[in-house]
């Protein structure tokens, strides 16, 4: 199999912990100039692209500014920094649980995205940790939903990232989650839930459909009181929103979930009340680089369990 040639290193440094955007000019296109392709490809508009070109903010692999009349060359790479959106700061800390020369294990709060995407760029766990730790090479080995809190594994050395990502791809990481949801005395637990989950692009919520199961979750009751329960959830696959979909299908949707069982209206920016009561509590794996056995446990407490009135207020 032919090996794909890796892209050249970025000629631009990170800004505020965020990598510059890299664009590869595809083969087969017949644009006269790089400028014409960027205008057609990017949603910024021709005036914004021209302003960036004139200011020297779009560069080639050697760091040279791309000009308005720079000829289109299939396979060429260009870089630029996106304009950072006006983001609401998430007023909760990202705690470092473990750090060595290979990995960083962080405890992410609710409402903070793992990596830059859409309107969440500098206010992400990755960008924050790069700034906080001074490690620009930090990269995620996996991801958590923005609304889910808990443990995240980041790699320090780019050449080792693939080994740690393979742990998650090959299901060699034991993961435990904790959730607070309604208590149903008629629900027989523990049990294993299996179903087929699909998530369509552009649709907020995933859904279960007929067909061969592609999602499997263990659900166990830990304790209950006052109509609520604390559950241990063990995903054995990694479909989008899998635990949230399965808990909703059991009739005990996780507290604070804006998508399941029904999609509710968007929450106003800066409203950090009633976080989703889902926590990635445990990560356990054998380090593929050092051979060490790791088990990390988040000390976070789900507020709907410790103080329901405080969470709901």
C-alpha angles and dihedrals in degrees: 000000000000114000116233112239109241117237118257118263117274114267089206124074123232117272119216089343092306124119119232117255114262120206124188116202106231125230118247096041118116104206116151095218140016087242093059091051094049092049090053096041103042126061094221096094132237096279092056092046091049091049091051092048093048090049092051092242095133113068140178128233091282092052093252116144115255111233129214090254098042105135120246112253119185111236094023118138125217130183136202140159116251119228105261114238121239097263129193108235114242101230097215129091129244104228122209110225097177137003132181136147092282109036145016120209112202133186106224121206125226116275095029117112118225097227137009112284135146111328093352109079118126091020094070133108092247097051093043094051093047089055095040097048099030092234108133092178093062112129134174119252089199139350143243126207113263091246095049120086128207148065124002128179118219127184124224102199119055092214091059098046095091092056092055094042088054090061090064095039091052093043093242093136119088107218128188125187131190125213139179115217139143118299117240113187090196093059109100110223148222098043143146117239118206126180144135112263125191127188115195121208111257094018115107100211129054119221141204118246137178116274145069110341115253097171129063128178134174115220122195131174113231101177142324140208139160094010094307131099139198114225135194111219123193114189113203093184132034111232118154111276089353098153093043092050094047095047090050091049089054089056095250106096115191114262115259095021110148094191109041131095087359133005110248128197120285117275116241117256110267094027104125097164123123100015118200106275096230123115132183093223106172138031118183127174147132110259107244092208104041101022091230120145111238131194118173125184127193114228092205119127121215105237097215087064100041094041117000094182091054091050094046096042 
